[in-house]
Amino acid sequence: MRTDDLDYDLPPALIAQTAAEPRDSARLLVYERAAGAVRHRRFRDLLDELAPDDVVVLNDTRVLPVRVRARRQSGGAAEVLLLEPQPGGTWEALARPARRLRDGETVTAGELAITIERHLDEGRVIVRPHLTGPGPGGAGPGPITDALERVGEMPLPPYIHEQPDDPQRYQTVYARHPGSAAAPTAGLHFTPGLLERLRARHEVVDVTLGVGLDTFRPVTEDDLDDHPMHSEAYAVTPAAADAIDAARAANRRIVAVGTTTVRVLETVWGGAERGPLEGRTRLLIEPGYGFRAVGALVTNFHLPRSTLLALVMAFAGTDEVRSLYRTAVDEKYRFYSFGDAMLLL
């Protein structure tokens, strides 16, 4: 696929800066692939669009507040974005000012200190976070993730210019397993009430994929096949796998909430035999891919030149998705992480 096929024109005013309130008041563009029909609804209407025997699959990963605004020993400002834990207590991270931070230098934010161990390519570093003293109230030091809850910020994408008043707006209401540096944004539209109604009417299965920033990184190569896909950790419990196996055996439609969920399902069930239930995936889905697991998709409107948009085009057709995006722009849908959603049937 040529990368310029992933371009489209978007007025900056349509990039959502805040989440819809309430969550399920976001708009929902429904597209029936077989009939070519388009409907304009609200996310709270999602259940009306699903078949009674649909199985809905969610990514229950939890975003950690991994953006740390720190101070250097010289008094200057620094920022560390923790991406993923590594063996031995280290993390892969992005840090700035990247060229000025030296190997062995330590920056601090409250009770949390972060030592730069070594520089990698593409602005990445390996860092070692550690605690410098007791937490609030004189309590002893807790895990690094507890310290992040106190001193870190949610890692909002750069096109969102202000932190929300409630950081949990960048968290799904069903998030359980900490480990993501970005939210699975299609799930942000569920309220507790809508999720309760969904579970009452449909079988709902949880899988986990730790979302990294590379999921959203623009493709810079001319050919999508030349884009290096960084791996992301995923896990499917045996009970979840059994439920999905049973659904597939009964020819029930599997509805994936989000492109990250698609990558888990197609990594495990995309081959002739079921793959490992836990591991890392580098799966790149682009037009021409044959979907084996996913029968319907809930997704947000994605950035140009992104692998996420390529996945959506693979599922619904390149020309069809380009037309849907033009319709969304004409109808003034809100785009990206805090924006509106699509349901592709």
N, C-alpha and C positions, 0 to 999 in steps of 0.2 A: 504494500500500500504506500502510495506517495504521501509524504507528510503534509503537503499543501492541500490534500483532500480533507484534512482535519481543520482547516481554517474556516472561520465564518465571521461576519461582522456583528458586533454587539455594542450598542450604545452604552457607555459607562454608567449611565443612570440606572440601567437594569441590573447592575451587580448589587445584590442584596447586602446591605451593611448590618442589618438586624434581622433576627429570626421573627417569623410570624407569631402573633400572640392572639389566641392560644396556638399551640404547635400545629394542631390539625386544621387550622383555618387556612393553611397554605393551599395554593391552587394545585390542581392535579390535571394534567393533560393526559387523556386516555387515548390510546391508539390501538385499534384492532388490526393486526397485521393481515389477517386473511381477507377482511372486507375493505381494508383501507379507510375505515371510519375513524373520525376524530371527535372526541367529546371534551368539553371543558367543565370540570367539576372541582370540588374541594377535597382535600385529603381525608376529611372525616367521612366522605362517601366511598372510601376504598372498599369496604366490605360489600357494598352493593354491586361492585364490579367483579367480585370473585365468584367462582363456581363453588357449590356446596362442598365438593370433595377435594378442593385445592389444599395442598400442604404448603404452608408459608415458612420460609427459612430466614432467620435473622442472624446477623453477626453480633454477638454479645460482648465484643471487646470493649474495654473501658479506656478512655483517654486519660493519660496522666498529665498533670500540670508541669510539663517538662521544660518550659521556657524559663530560664533563670537569669534575672538581671543582677549582675554581680559587680564587685569592685576589685580592681587590681591592687597590688601592694603599693603601687605608686599613687593610688587614689583615683585613677582613671576608670571609666566605665568599661564593662565587658558584658557580653551576653553569651550564654551557652544554651543550646537546644539539644537536650538528650534524646537520641533517636532509638536506641535499643541496647539493653544490657548484654554484655559479653562475658565470657568465662573469667573467673578470678576477680569479680567485683568491679570490672571496668565497664564503660559504656562507649558505644560509638556516638559521636555528637557532631554538631556544627558549632563553631565558636567564632566570635568576632570581638575585636579586630583580628582576623585570622593571621595576618602577616606579622602582627606585633606580638602576639602571644607566643612565648617560647616554650619549648619542651621543658618540663619541670616546673613551670610557673603555676602558682596556685591563686585562684580567685575565690572570693567569699561572698555569700549572701546569707545574712543571719547566722543560723547554726550550721549551715551547709558550706563546705569548702570543696572546690573542684580543682584537681590537679591535671594539667595538660601533660599526658604521657608521651604522645608522639603524633605527628601530623601524617595524614593519609592524603589521597588525591581528592580532587573536586571539593576542596575546602573542608573536608572531614578530619576529625581528630579522634583519638582514643583518650578518654579522660577517666579519672578515678574520683568519684564523689566520696566524701567522708564527712562525718559529723565533728564539729569543733567543740561542742558542749551540750549541756542539757537543753531540753525543749522547754516550752512554756510551762510556767507553774513549778519550776524546779524539778520536773520529771526527768528521768534519765533519758539518754539518747535513744530514739526509736529507729526503725528502719529508714533507709534513704527515701523510700516512697512516702513515709509519714512526713519527713522534712519537706519534701516537694509540695505536699498539700499545704504547707504553711508559707513557703517562700517562693514557690513556683507560680507560673501563670499558664493558662491554657494556650497551646500553640496554635493560635488562629492563623489562617492563611494571610499572606501579605496584602491581599486585596480587601481584607476587612480591617478598617483603620482604627477601630476602637474596641477595647475589651467590653463585652456585655456586662450589664449590671449584675446579672446572675451567671457565673461561669458555667453552671450546669446546662445552660442553653446550648453549649457545644458538647453535649453528652446525651446519648440516648437514654430513655427512661428504663431500658432493660439492660444497660451496661453492667457487666459483672466481672470480667477478667481483665485486670490492668495490664497494659502492654502496648498501647497505641500512641503514636505521636500525631495522629490526625483522626478525626471522627469519621465513622461510616455514615455519611451525611444523609443518605436516603432514609435512615431510621430516625432522624431528628424530628420528624413530623408526628410521630406517635405520642399521644398523651397516655397517662395511666389508664384512663377510661376507655380509650379506643383500643389499647392493647388488651384490656380485660375482655372487651366485646369480641375482639379477634380470637382470643384463646377459647372463648365460650362457643364460637361458631366453627372454628377451623382447627385442624391439627397444626401446632406451631413447633418448630424444631430450631434449636440454637446450635450454631457452629461458631468457631472463633478464628479470626485472622487479625493479627497485630498489624494495624495499618501504619505504614511508614510514609515519610514525605515523598519518596520516589514514586509512589502511586500517582501523585499529582504533578510530578515534574514534567514540564513541556518537552516534547520530542524535538531535538535539535538536528538530528540526521535527516537527510533528504528522503531516505527510505526507512519506513517503520521497522523493517526487519533488522536494520543496523542499530536500533535503539537497545542499549544494555538494560535489561530488566533486572533490578536488584531483587533479591529474594525476601520473602516475608514469611514469618512463622504462622502455621495454622494448626488447628486441632479439632477433631470431631470425636465426641464420646461414642463408645460402642452403642449406647442406647439411641443416640441420634442417628448413627449409621444404620441401625436396624430399622428405624422408622422410615428413613429415606429409601432403603432397599425395598421395604414393604410397599411404599407408595409407588415406586417405579414398577414393581412387579404387577401392581393393580392398575397401571396406566393412569394414575392420578397425576394431575399437573402440579409441578413444583414451582412455586412463586418465590423468586429470590428477591429479598429486600436489599438492594445495593449491589454495586459491581464487585465489592470485596467478597460478598457472599457467593456471587457467581464464580469467582476465582477458586474458592474453596470447593464448591460443588463440582466444577469441571476438572479440578486437579484430582479429586478422589474418584469421580464417576465418569470422567471424560474418555477413558480408554475402554478396551474390550473387557477388562477385568477391573474390579474395584482396587483403587490404589491405597497407599498407606493412609491411616487415619490421623497421622501426626507427622509433621516435618516442615519443610520449607518449600515454597512454590515460586517459580519464575515464569509462570504461565503468562504468555502474551496472546491475547485474543484479538484477532483482527478479521476483517471481512474475508470470507472463505472458510472460516472455522465452522465445524459441524458440532452444534450443541447436542450433548447426550443427556444432560441432567436437567437443565433449566427450561421451563416451559413458559414462564412469564417473568417480567422484571419490573420492579419499582426502582426508579433511579432519579437523581437530580439532573439539572442541566450542567454540563461539564465544560471545562476550559477548552479553548481551541488547542490543537496540537498536543492533545493528551492521550495516553493509552486508554483512559476511561471512555473517551468519546469513540475511539476505535472499537472498543468492546460493544458499545451501544449500537454502532453501525453494523457490526458483525451480527448482532441479534435481530435488528429490525430493517437492515438495508441501508446502504450509504446514501442513496438518493432520497429515500424515505426520511431518514433522520435529518438530512439537510433541509428538507421541506418542513419537517416538524419544528426544527429550530427557527426557521424563518417565520412560521406561524406563531411560535412562542414570542418572538421579538415583536411581531405586529400586534399581538394581543397583550403585550407588556407584562409577560411573565417575569418573575424575578429569578436571577441566575446564580449559580455556584452554591457554596456550602450552606448559606442561610436562605437560599432561594426556594423556588417551588419545585414540584416533582412531576415525573411522568410515570404512567403505568402502561407498559408495552405488553399487550396480550397476544 
